């Protein structure tokens, strides 16, 4: 790969405006020899297609270019450029596994054959007249050469990318074992929840037809090379429930499917899981994914001091900056940018410190070729760091036009509740969501908890429970919805049962890691049946993961609501008191387990 890149850079050095001091007829012959070699390699790709053509036809064209080239410096320059690119392409094909190039080869070969056929017709005509006297003929030949030059350039870049993306060759069992030793999170990647080994947190993309403009803007930014007109860091921010994670999931999915693939790594933070809320896991997870993405970076990373992963202070420099800079010589200068996404940085302990270090590193031009898409709430320390970013690359979701957001929420509700699509109540629900997708998603789960023919009644009850305008000043719409969910579960029973149910909910909120129903029952000394019942009744805000049978909340806004007395009132979870009760439950569980083992 290094030889290929060096040859490419050499072929692009120097002043293109000057005429090479060489006999152009020699390069012309070499150029057609290179095309002939590529067509021979592509013959299998062209079998059964209308693009099959005798390779020997190329030899008849040399005389045509002798005639034109004697009168055109531009033609001589193009012949020279094509020659140099063909040499590096052939070198790349020899060094690479040939199957990597097959798909690109077929498309390139079709262009090549089409253009050669055009030239063959012109050559036949010129042989009859013995000369080319028409300026139109010469211009036509130049256009064909320009097509050849552009196609050769694109094909060369495609082959180089295929080689760099082929990490299988370098990641032997031993080297893979070294990478696996990094303290990374297996659940950090945006689509990890669909992996059979992943657990817990649910993620997903936007409903088709929603958030179209912001997704288009982010994807367009990610595709552009970093420059004064396209910064290397983009900050997408918004309050809880505005749909940040869903938007960037859609961006990741779009860019992950492109060819060449632009998405290099992603880290979706979450307060619910320790490996997704600790700063120390971000860089190791990112560089692991980059090593699976880029052959050149993997080579450099395996030569780095992987022990630096144990120190948050050293991770950025030793695991990301130095390997990325070292691998730069292995990448072509016109490689597309590589995108890294970090979602919900506000849910990471010390997330502002990570962002501060990242901004300083990028400003020092240590990560050229990488772009970072960051999302978070507008927490003061994060806002302070992001003042260093250009305003064109900061998006506040609350500033998106209200009509656009309301339309998107109604589209989402209609997709999730098709039976209620044309009802005025659904349109009213979209208005009351007030731009919060988490409200709409929670409302959908609340409505779906009953039987099919009860859904309209559930929707009506939700709307009727909405407070008067005077009662709802400075109160988030989602707070009304969460209050309604809790009232349905806790107010219809006596105080003793209500306390028992609340204890279950509080324990779910306060455990350091999500717990299973059986463990939760042990901690609160209650039957699994009661726990099952509470989880089922709170299904609008809680769920049991199918991957690990542990209990999770859908959105951090519910946790924030439950821990804030001003918002949840009598249902508030006192974290300090609950941790004390939780510790007591742990000691009780350990005590009884030790007795059972001794018997």
Residue pairs with C-beta under 8 A, 6 or more apart in sequence:
1 92
1 95
1 160
1 163
1 164
1 295
1 296
1 330
2 329
2 330
3 91
3 95
4 88
4 91
4 92
4 95
4 160
4 163
5 160
5 329
5 330
5 331
5 332
7 84
7 87
7 88
7 91
8 85
8 88
8 156
8 160
8 332
8 333
9 332
9 333
10 84
11 81
11 84
11 85
11 87
11 88
12 333
16 77
16 81
19 73
19 76
19 77
20 76
20 77
20 80
22 80
24 69
24 75
24 76
24 79
24 80
25 66
25 69
27 79
27 80
27 83
28 62
28 65
28 66
28 69
28 79
28 83
29 62
30 83
30 86
30 87
31 79
31 82
31 83
31 86
32 58
32 59
32 61
32 62
34 82
34 83
34 86
34 87
34 89
34 90
35 58
35 86
35 112
35 116
36 55
36 58
37 86
37 90
38 86
38 89
38 90
38 105
38 108
38 109
38 112
39 53
39 55
39 58
39 109
39 112
39 113
40 55
41 93
41 98
41 105
42 105
42 106
42 108
42 109
42 112
43 52
43 55
45 102
45 105
45 106
45 109
46 52
46 53
46 106
46 109
46 110
46 113
49 110
51 109
51 110
51 113
51 114
52 113
53 113
53 116
53 117
57 116
57 120
58 116
60 120
60 123
61 116
61 119
61 120
61 123
63 123
63 126
63 127
64 119
64 122
64 123
64 126
64 132
64 141
65 75
65 79
67 126
67 131
67 132
68 75
68 132
68 138
68 141
69 75
69 76
69 79
71 138
72 138
72 142
74 142
75 141
75 142
75 145
78 142
78 145
78 146
78 148
78 149
79 145
81 149
82 145
82 148
82 149
82 152
85 149
85 152
85 153
85 156
86 152
88 156
89 152
89 155
89 156
89 159
92 156
92 159
92 160
92 163
93 101
93 159
95 163
96 159
96 162
96 163
96 166
97 166
97 169
100 159
100 162
100 163
100 166
101 159
101 162
104 155
104 158
104 159
104 162
105 155
108 151
108 152
108 154
108 155
108 158
111 147
111 148
111 151
112 148
112 151
115 144
115 147
115 148
115 151
118 140
118 144
119 141
119 144
122 132
122 137
122 140
122 141
125 137
126 132
126 137
132 138
132 141
157 332
157 334
157 335
158 260
160 331
160 332
160 335
161 260
161 335
161 336
163 295
164 294
164 295
164 296
164 330
164 331
164 335
165 260
165 261
165 293
165 294
165 295
166 295
167 291
167 292
167 293
167 294
167 295
167 298
169 295
170 295
170 298
170 299
170 302
171 179
171 291
171 292
171 298
175 298
175 302
178 302
178 306
179 288
179 291
179 298
179 301
179 302
181 306
182 284
182 285
182 287
182 288
182 306
182 309
182 319
183 280
183 281
183 284
183 309
183 310
184 281
184 284
184 285
184 288
185 267
185 273
185 275
185 276
185 281
185 285
186 192
186 195
186 197
186 198
186 275
187 193
187 198
187 199
187 200
187 201
187 273
187 275
187 276
188 266
188 267
188 268
188 275
188 276
188 281
188 282
188 285
189 265
189 266
189 267
189 268
189 285
189 289
190 203
190 248
190 249
190 252
190 253
190 256
190 266
190 268
190 341
190 343
191 203
191 252
191 253
191 256
192 198
192 203
192 268
193 200
193 201
193 202
193 203
193 547
198 547
199 545
199 547
199 548
199 550
200 270
200 272
200 273
200 514
200 545
200 547
200 548
200 550
200 552
201 268
201 270
201 272
201 273
201 276
201 552
202 543
202 552
202 554
203 245
203 246
203 249
203 268
204 246
204 249
205 246
205 249
205 250
205 253
206 215
206 243
206 246
206 247
206 249
206 250
207 408
207 411
207 412
207 415
207 416
208 415
209 408
209 411
210 408
210 409
210 411
210 412
211 243
211 246
211 247
211 250
211 408
213 400
213 404
214 236
214 247
214 395
214 397
214 400
215 247
215 250
215 251
215 254
217 395
218 234
218 236
218 247
218 248
218 251
218 373
219 251
219 254
219 255
221 230
221 234
221 371
221 393
222 251
222 255
222 262
222 337
222 339
222 371
222 373
223 255
223 262
223 336
223 337
224 230
224 337
225 336
225 337
226 232
226 337
226 368
226 369
226 371
231 389
231 390
231 392
231 393
232 362
232 367
232 370
232 371
232 372
233 358
233 359
233 362
233 371
233 372
233 374
233 389
233 393
234 371
234 372
234 373
234 374
234 393
234 394
234 395
235 374
235 375
235 376
235 386
235 389
235 393
235 394
235 395
236 244
236 247
236 248
236 373
236 374
236 375
236 395
236 397
237 244
237 375
237 376
237 377
237 378
237 382
237 383
237 386
237 394
237 395
237 396
237 397
238 244
238 375
238 377
238 378
238 396
238 397
238 398
239 377
239 378
239 397
239 398
239 436
240 377
240 436
240 438
240 478
240 555
240 556
240 557
240 560
241 436
241 437
241 438
241 439
241 478
241 555
241 557
242 397
242 398
242 435
242 436
242 437
242 438
243 397
243 437
243 438
244 343
244 344
244 375
244 376
244 397
245 268
245 343
245 344
245 375
246 437
247 375
248 341
248 343
248 373
248 375
249 268
249 343
251 341
251 373
252 263
252 266
252 341
255 261
255 262
255 263
255 339
256 263
260 336
261 293
262 336
262 337
262 338
262 339
263 339
263 341
264 289
264 290
264 293
264 294
264 338
264 339
264 340
264 370
265 285
265 286
265 287
265 288
265 289
265 290
265 293
265 340
265 341
266 289
266 340
266 341
266 342
266 343
267 276
267 281
267 282
267 285
267 286
267 340
267 341
267 342
267 343
268 276
268 341
268 343
268 344
269 276
269 277
269 282
269 342
269 343
269 344
269 345
269 346
269 347
269 348
269 351
270 276
270 277
270 344
270 347
270 556
271 277
271 347
271 556
271 559
272 513
272 514
272 552
272 553
273 513
273 514
274 512
274 513
275 281
276 347
276 348
277 347
277 348
277 349
278 348
278 349
279 312
279 348
279 349
279 350
279 351
279 353
279 354
280 309
280 312
280 315
282 342
282 348
282 354
283 309
283 312
283 315
283 316
283 319
283 320
284 309
284 315
284 319
286 320
286 340
287 297
287 301
287 319
287 320
287 323
290 297
290 298
290 301
290 324
290 338
290 340
291 297
291 298
291 301
291 302
292 298
293 338
294 327
294 331
294 338
295 330
296 327
296 330
296 331
297 323
297 324
297 327
299 327
299 330
300 322
300 323
300 324
300 326
300 327
300 330
301 319
301 323
303 323
303 326
304 318
304 319
304 322
304 323
305 318
306 319
308 314
308 315
308 317
308 318
308 319
309 315
309 319
312 350
316 357
316 358
316 361
320 367
321 361
321 366
321 367
324 366
324 367
324 369
324 370
325 366
328 368
328 369
331 369
335 369
337 369
337 370
337 371
338 369
338 370
338 371
339 370
339 371
339 372
339 373
340 370
340 371
340 372
340 373
341 372
341 373
342 354
342 372
342 373
342 374
342 375
343 375
344 375
344 376
344 556
345 351
345 352
345 354
345 355
345 374
345 375
345 376
345 382
346 376
346 377
346 379
346 382
347 556
348 354
351 376
351 382
352 379
352 381
352 382
352 384
352 385
355 374
355 382
355 385
355 386
356 385
358 372
358 374
359 385
359 386
359 388
359 389
361 367
362 370
362 372
363 388
376 382
378 396
386 394
398 435
400 435
402 435
405 435
406 430
406 431
406 433
406 435
408 437
409 430
409 433
409 435
409 437
409 440
410 426
410 427
410 430
412 437
412 440
412 441
413 420
413 426
413 429
413 430
413 440
413 443
413 444
414 420
414 421
414 426
416 444
417 426
417 444
417 447
417 448
417 455
417 459
419 452
419 455
420 426
420 447
420 455
420 456
420 459
423 456
423 459
425 456
425 459
425 460
425 463
426 459
428 463
429 440
429 443
429 459
429 462
429 463
430 440
432 439
432 463
432 466
432 477
433 439
433 440
433 443
433 477
434 477
436 476
436 477
436 478
438 478
438 554
438 555
438 557
439 477
439 478
439 481
441 554
441 555
442 478
442 481
442 482
442 485
442 540
442 541
442 554
442 555
443 462
443 481
445 539
445 540
445 541
445 554
446 458
446 462
446 481
446 484
446 485
446 540
447 455
447 458
447 459
447 462
448 455
449 458
449 539
449 540
450 457
450 458
462 481
462 484
465 480
465 484
465 487
466 472
466 480
467 475
467 480
472 480
475 567
476 567
478 557
478 561
479 561
479 567
479 568
482 541
482 558
482 561
482 562
482 568
483 568
483 569
483 571
485 538
485 540
485 541
486 568
486 571
488 537
489 501
489 534
489 537
489 538
490 498
490 501
490 502
490 571
491 498
493 501
500 526
500 530
501 530
501 534
502 571
503 524
503 526
503 581
504 520
504 524
504 526
504 530
504 531
504 534
505 534
505 538
505 542
505 562
505 573
506 573
506 578
506 581
507 515
507 520
507 523
507 524
507 578
507 581
507 582
507 585
508 514
508 515
508 520
508 542
508 551
508 553
509 553
509 559
509 562
509 563
509 573
509 578
510 573
510 575
510 578
510 579
510 582
511 523
511 582
513 550
514 545
514 548
514 550
514 551
514 552
515 523
515 550
515 551
516 548
516 549
516 550
516 551
517 528
517 531
517 532
517 535
517 544
517 549
517 551
518 528
520 531
520 551
521 527
521 528
521 530
521 531
522 585
522 589
523 582
523 585
523 586
523 589
524 531
524 585
525 585
525 588
535 542
535 543
535 544
535 551
541 553
541 554
541 555
541 558
542 551
542 552
542 553
542 554
543 551
543 552
543 554
544 550
544 551
544 552
545 551
545 552
553 559
560 567
561 567
561 568
562 568
562 571
562 572
562 573
563 572
563 573
563 575
564 572
565 572
